[in-house]
Structure formats: C-alpha cells, structure tokens
C-alpha cells in the first residue's frame, strides 16, 4: 500500500471518529441557532479587541475593561449548551489531530513532540 492510500485511510478514520461526529453535530446545531452564533461571534470579537489592545500597549484600565467583558461573555458561552459543547467538541477534535500529527512526526524523525503538562525544558514547541 502506498503513502497516499494510507493518508486517505487515516483521513477516513479521522472523518468517522467519535470526535469528528460530535464536532459536526454541535457545529450543525450552532449553524441553526442564531443566538448561539451571536454569542460566539461577540466573544471572538472581544478576543481580537484584547489582542489588539495588548499589542498596542493599551492602558491597564482599558485591558481590565476588555478582560471583564471577556469574562462575562465566557460565562454566557458556558451557560449555552450549544456554544459550550461546540467548543468542547472542537477542542477534542483538535487534540486528536494534534496527537495524530505528533505520531507522524515521531514516526518520521524519531523525536517526541510536546507532552503538554509533562513538557520538558528542551521542548521548543511551547516554551
């Protein structure tokens, strides 16, 4: 079996995984729910505002004001089943894909990737 056939097989396995199924379900629910989409969009806008303010060395009061808005909006996200479950399912899918990539890199190079909380000081990926 050649490399591209194996890549297609891997893609199919990821596409039919429980992580992908859960993500697609919550993504579809998010698309159907105007209020949930608005909550998520507002949160993402605030994140962008925070990044811009931090990059521009905004005053502490400005940063604190944005942080407070972010906190309130994050609470709103967590109270809404659709947005909370969408983000959780996206995190799980992203984690699966990262793990697959880490295995591929290890198989190719023999070097282990970042281990997250068990990350070593020699890691160049997250430190």
N, C-alpha and C positions, 0 to 999 in steps of 0.2 A: 504494500500500500504506500502511495507517495505522500509527501508532506501536505499537499493541498487537500487531499482526500481526508487526512487526519484532521486538518484545520476545519473542514466542513463538518466532520463528525463532532468535534469539540463545540463548534458553533451551534449545532443542533442540540447537543446536550445542554448547553447553557440556555438556549431558547426554550427548552421544555422543562427547565429546572423549576423547583417549587419557588425559588427566589424570583425568577422571571414571571411566573404565573401570578404570584402575589403582587408584584410591581404592576403588571399590566392591568390587573383587576382594580387596584387603587388609582392608577393613572386614568382609567376609563371613568371611574367614579368622580375623580377630580374634574375631568373634562365636562361632565354633566352638571356639576354643581357650581353655579356662578359665584356664590358667596365664598366657598372654599378656595376657588381660584383667586378671588379678590384678596382674601387674607394672605395667601402665599405670595402673591404679587406685591402687596404692600410690605411684607416682611423683606422680600428681596430688594425692594427699592430702598428700604431703611438700611439694609446691609451695605448697599452701594454708597449711600449717603455717608455712612460711618467710615467706610474705606477712603472715600474722597476727603472727608474732614480730617482723618488721621494723616493721610498723605500730605495734606496742605498745612499740617501742624496747627489745626484749629485750637481755639481756646478750650480750656478744661470744661468750662460751663457748657459749651456747645457739644463737646463729646459726651458729657454726662446727660445732657438732654436727649441726645440721639440714643444713648445706651438705655435710658429709661423707656423710650418709645419702643426700642427693640425688645426689651423685656416684656412689656405689655403685649406686644404683638406675638411674641413667642408663647406667652400664656394662652393667647387666643388660638394659636395653631394647635397647641396641646389639648385644648378643650373641644376642638372639632375633630371628630373621628376620622374624617376623610383626609384632612391635611396631615394629621399625626401619623396615620397608617401609611399614607403615601410616602412621607419622608422616611419612616422606619423601613418600609419595603425597599425604597431606593438605596438606603444605607446597606441593607443586607445584600442586595444585588451588586452594588459597588464593591462590597467586601469579597463576595465570591469571585468577581472578575479580577480583583487585585490578587487574591490567592492563586488563581489560575495563572496570572502573569508572573507571579513570584516563582511558581513551579517551573514555568517555561524558562525564565531567566536562570534559575538554578540548574536546570537540565542542560542548558546551553553553556553556561560559564562555570558552573560548579560553585558559584558564590551565592550564599543565602541573602535574601532581601531583609529589609527591616522587620523586626519582630514586634513592633508596637511598644507596649509597656515593658517588654523584656529587651528592648533595643540596646545594643552595645554601643560603647563610646566610639567605636570605629565606624559606625554607620554614617554614611554620607547622605542618606536619603531624607532623614528627618531631624538631624541635629545640626 
